[in-house]
Amino acid sequence: MSKLKALLFDVDGTLADTEADGHRVAFNKAFVEAGLDWDWTEALYGELLAVTGGKERIKYYVNDFLDNFTPKNDLTEFAAKLHKRKTDFYLEMLQQGEIPLRAGVERLLREARDAGFRMGIATTTTPANVTYLLTSTLGKESIDWFEVIAAGDIVPAKKPAPDIFQYAMKEMGITAEETLAFEDSANGFLSSTGAGLKTMVTVNRYTKDDNFDDACIVLDQMGSENNTFKVLDGDSKGHQFVNMEMLKDIFASC
């Protein structure tokens, strides 16, 4: 049986609850600035999350939700420019400390680093979103905790395709047999498992009803001693919050 040596983390929804109170708000700010009367409510945004990638999400909205909208230029170019302004607004929110890490995330990252576990990131969000989140919550030095930050358009096919996880493993020189992935959504879970990775899931308000069959364990959060997690599916092996001992136990039995 292979020994757990490496951890690969998704970002949005996994490390931080960025969707409803972060990305969605930033999209709406970009829409207002562009003179668009679009309003992505929490409910609507939940539907749009079926598509991964911000630019792709904009195009999906135009094609599937709007009947009489035609951009002045090419839709792909229009989406890219609008998404760039959305990213600017999102980064401002990060700089102002408006988007914290989820419960238990900082403790686990520090524990894994101190224990010598190799760590990487595999996400569909932009590289800038990742680095700003890490530096605003953990400090600039936290960028070096991760051997690779596989993000954005670094691979052509985004989640649920397995490409981003495969890329991260290749860059780190690790195998799926020694790696545990962390995800929060069905698309992310399909991506990690498609790459052959054992996966732990921590859901959020948008993904709590997604299908995570065959996940190592599904939790509502990573938790802490004073804020324990709820097990939604699987066996926590007697643990009440995620730590390295729990990860090794889960990995061995998954």
C-alpha positions in Angstrom: 0.0 0.0 0.0 1.4 3.4 -1.0 2.1 6.0 1.7 0.5 9.4 1.6 3.2 11.9 0.6 1.4 14.8 -1.3 -1.7 16.9 -1.1 -3.4 18.7 -4.0 -5.9 21.5 -3.2 -8.7 23.1 -5.2 -9.1 26.8 -4.2 -12.6 28.2 -4.8 -15.0 26.7 -2.4 -12.4 24.5 -0.9 -9.7 26.7 0.7 -12.1 29.7 0.9 -15.8 30.2 0.4 -15.2 32.5 -2.5 -18.1 31.9 -4.8 -21.3 33.6 -3.4 -19.6 36.4 -1.5 -16.5 36.8 -3.7 -16.7 36.0 -7.3 -20.4 36.5 -7.7 -20.1 40.0 -6.2 -17.1 40.9 -8.4 -19.0 39.7 -11.5 -21.9 42.0 -10.6 -19.6 45.0 -10.1 -18.1 44.4 -13.5 -21.6 44.2 -15.1 -22.5 47.6 -13.5 -19.3 49.2 -14.7 -19.9 47.8 -18.3 -23.5 49.3 -18.3 -25.1 45.8 -18.3 -28.4 45.3 -16.4 -27.3 41.7 -15.4 -27.7 40.7 -11.8 -26.3 37.3 -10.8 -28.3 36.5 -7.7 -27.1 33.7 -5.4 -29.7 31.3 -6.8 -28.8 32.1 -10.4 -25.1 31.9 -9.7 -25.6 28.4 -8.3 -26.9 27.4 -11.7 -24.1 29.1 -13.5 -21.5 27.2 -11.5 -22.4 24.1 -13.6 -19.7 25.7 -15.9 -16.2 26.0 -14.6 -14.1 29.1 -15.5 -15.2 32.7 -15.4 -14.9 33.5 -19.1 -16.7 30.2 -19.9 -19.4 31.1 -17.4 -20.1 34.5 -19.0 -20.4 32.9 -22.5 -22.7 30.2 -21.0 -25.0 32.9 -19.5 -25.2 34.8 -22.8 -25.9 31.7 -24.8 -28.3 29.9 -22.5 -30.0 32.6 -20.4 -30.3 35.7 -22.6 -32.6 35.9 -25.7 -31.8 39.3 -27.1 -28.2 40.1 -26.3 -25.4 40.3 -28.9 -22.0 41.8 -27.9 -20.5 44.5 -30.1 -17.5 42.3 -30.8 -16.8 38.6 -30.7 -18.3 36.8 -27.7 -15.0 35.3 -26.7 -13.3 38.7 -26.8 -16.2 40.3 -24.9 -16.2 37.6 -22.2 -12.4 37.9 -21.8 -12.5 41.7 -21.3 -15.5 41.5 -18.9 -13.8 38.8 -17.0 -10.6 40.8 -16.6 -12.5 43.6 -14.9 -14.3 41.1 -12.7 -10.9 39.8 -11.7 -9.7 43.3 -10.9 -12.7 43.8 -8.5 -12.2 40.3 -7.0 -8.5 41.1 -6.3 -9.5 44.3 -4.6 -11.8 42.4 -2.3 -8.9 40.0 -1.5 -6.5 42.8 -0.7 -9.1 44.3 1.7 -9.3 41.0 3.5 -13.0 40.4 2.7 -12.5 36.7 1.8 -11.2 34.6 4.7 -10.0 31.0 4.5 -12.6 28.3 5.5 -12.5 26.9 9.0 -9.5 24.6 9.6 -7.8 25.4 6.4 -4.9 27.4 7.7 -4.2 25.0 10.6 -4.1 22.0 8.2 -1.8 23.8 5.7 0.6 24.7 8.4 0.5 21.2 9.9 1.1 19.6 6.5 4.0 21.9 5.8 5.6 21.4 9.2 5.3 17.6 8.7 7.1 17.7 5.4 4.2 16.8 3.1 4.4 18.1 -0.4 1.6 20.4 -1.5 0.3 21.8 -4.7 -2.8 23.6 -6.1 -5.0 22.5 -9.0 -7.7 25.0 -9.8 -9.6 26.6 -12.7 -9.4 30.1 -11.2 -6.7 32.5 -12.4 -3.2 32.4 -10.9 -3.6 36.0 -9.6 -6.7 34.9 -7.6 -4.7 32.2 -6.0 -1.7 34.3 -5.0 -3.8 37.2 -3.7 -5.9 34.8 -1.6 -2.8 33.1 -0.1 -0.9 36.3 0.6 -3.9 38.1 2.1 -4.7 35.3 4.5 -1.4 33.5 5.1 1.3 36.0 4.1 3.6 36.2 1.1 5.8 33.3 2.3 2.8 30.9 1.8 3.3 31.0 -1.9 6.4 28.9 -1.4 4.5 26.3 0.5 3.2 24.9 -2.8 5.5 23.3 -5.3 3.1 24.1 -8.1 0.2 26.4 -8.6 -1.7 24.9 -11.5 -4.3 27.5 -12.3 -6.5 29.1 -15.0 -5.7 28.5 -18.7 -2.5 26.5 -18.1 -4.3 23.5 -19.6 -6.8 23.7 -22.4 -9.6 21.6 -20.8 -10.9 22.8 -17.5 -12.6 20.8 -14.8 -14.4 18.3 -14.9 -11.6 17.2 -17.3 -8.7 15.7 -15.3 -6.0 17.8 -17.1 -5.3 20.3 -14.3 -4.6 17.6 -11.7 -2.6 15.6 -14.2 -0.5 18.7 -15.0 0.1 19.4 -11.3 1.2 15.8 -10.6 3.5 15.9 -13.6 5.1 19.2 -12.5 5.6 17.9 -9.0 6.9 14.5 -10.1 4.3 12.6 -8.0 1.8 9.9 -8.7 -1.9 9.5 -7.9 -1.0 6.5 -5.7 0.7 8.8 -3.1 -1.5 11.8 -3.4 -4.7 13.0 -1.8 -6.9 15.7 -3.5 -9.3 18.2 -1.8 -12.4 19.3 -3.7 -15.8 20.9 -3.0 -17.8 20.4 -6.2 -19.0 17.7 -8.5 -17.0 19.1 -11.4 -13.9 19.3 -9.2 -14.5 15.7 -7.9 -14.9 14.4 -11.5 -11.6 16.1 -12.3 -9.6 14.7 -9.4 -11.0 11.2 -9.6 -10.6 11.3 -13.4 -6.9 11.8 -12.7 -7.0 8.7 -10.5 -6.8 10.6 -7.2 -8.3 9.7 -3.9 -10.4 12.7 -2.9 -11.7 14.3 0.3 -14.6 16.6 -0.2 -15.7 19.6 1.9 -19.0 21.0 0.5 -20.3 24.5 0.5 -23.7 26.0 0.1 -23.7 25.5 -3.6 -22.4 21.9 -3.7 -24.0 20.2 -0.7 -26.3 18.3 -2.9 -23.8 17.3 -5.6 -23.0 13.7 -6.2 -19.7 12.5 -4.5 -20.1 8.8 -4.8 -16.7 7.0 -4.1 -15.2 10.0 -2.3 -12.9 9.1 0.6 -15.1 11.2 2.8 -17.6 14.1 2.5 -17.6 16.8 5.2 -19.3 20.1 5.7 -15.9 21.7 6.6 -12.4 20.8 7.8 -13.3 22.1 11.3 -11.3 22.6 14.4 -11.3 21.4 18.0 -13.9 24.0 18.9 -15.8 23.8 15.6 -16.0 20.2 14.6 -17.1 18.9 11.2 -20.2 17.1 10.2 -19.7 13.8 8.3 -22.0 13.8 5.3 -20.7 10.5 3.9 -17.9 8.2 4.9 -16.0 7.3 8.1 -13.9 9.9 9.9 -12.1 7.1 11.8 -13.0 8.8 15.1 -11.6 12.2 14.2 -13.7 15.3 14.7 -11.6 17.8 12.7 -9.3 17.4 9.8 -5.6 17.0 10.7 -2.7 15.0 9.2 -3.4 11.9 11.3 -6.9 11.8 10.0 -5.7 12.3 6.4 -3.3 9.4 6.8 -6.1 7.2 8.2 -8.5 8.2 5.5 -6.0 7.7 2.7 -5.0 4.3 3.9 -8.6 3.0 4.0 -9.9 4.7 0.8 
